[in-house]
Amino acid sequence: MGEGYRFLGIGLQFAGGIIFFTLGGVALDRWLGLMPLFTIVGTLLGTTLSFINVYIKLQADIDAEARRKKGRKR
């Protein structure tokens, strides 16, 4: 797969995580009648977890590229 598709997938995971947790928060708020408490919490939680996920994946790509370059120099 091309590099662009890998980044597209990471971006979709980022957006999907935020949407999933936001909608979960909205559902909890409607069920418990606490609008907008869980919507805000879900959005912040989804954003934070999605960012951490993207950071870990991109950091792994950077490390793998550095190892490949180091292996070529020998």
C-alpha positions in Angstrom: 0.0 0.0 0.0 1.2 3.5 -0.7 2.3 5.9 2.0 -0.6 8.2 1.3 -3.1 5.5 2.0 -1.4 4.7 5.3 -1.8 8.3 6.4 -5.4 8.4 5.2 -6.1 5.4 7.4 -4.5 7.1 10.4 -6.6 10.2 9.7 -9.8 8.2 9.5 -9.0 6.4 12.7 -8.4 9.8 14.4 -11.7 11.1 13.2 -13.6 7.9 13.9 -12.4 7.8 17.5 -13.6 11.3 18.1 -16.9 10.6 16.5 -17.4 7.3 18.3 -16.7 8.8 21.8 -18.8 12.0 21.0 -21.8 9.9 19.9 -21.4 7.7 23.0 -21.4 10.8 25.2 -24.5 12.1 23.4 -26.3 8.8 24.0 -25.3 8.7 27.7 -26.5 12.3 28.1 -29.9 11.5 26.5 -30.3 8.4 28.6 -29.3 10.1 31.9 -30.7 13.6 31.0 -27.4 15.3 31.8 -26.9 17.3 28.6 -24.0 18.2 27.7 -21.8 16.7 30.4 -21.0 13.3 28.7 -20.9 14.9 25.3 -18.1 17.1 26.4 -16.3 14.3 28.3 -16.7 11.9 25.3 -15.4 14.5 22.9 -12.4 15.3 25.0 -11.7 11.6 25.7 -12.1 10.7 22.1 -9.7 13.5 21.0 -7.1 12.6 23.6 -7.2 8.9 22.9 -7.2 9.4 19.1 -4.2 11.8 19.4 -2.3 9.3 21.5 -3.1 6.5 19.0 -1.9 8.6 16.0 1.3 9.7 17.9 2.2 6.1 18.7 1.7 5.0 15.1 3.7 7.8 13.7 6.4 7.4 16.2 6.7 3.7 15.3 7.0 4.7 11.6 9.7 7.2 12.4 11.6 4.6 14.4 11.2 2.0 11.7 12.5 4.4 9.1 15.5 5.3 11.3 16.4 1.6 11.7 16.1 1.1 7.9 18.5 4.0 7.3 20.9 2.8 9.9 20.9 -0.7 8.4 21.7 0.7 4.9 24.8 2.6 6.2 26.6 -0.5 7.3 
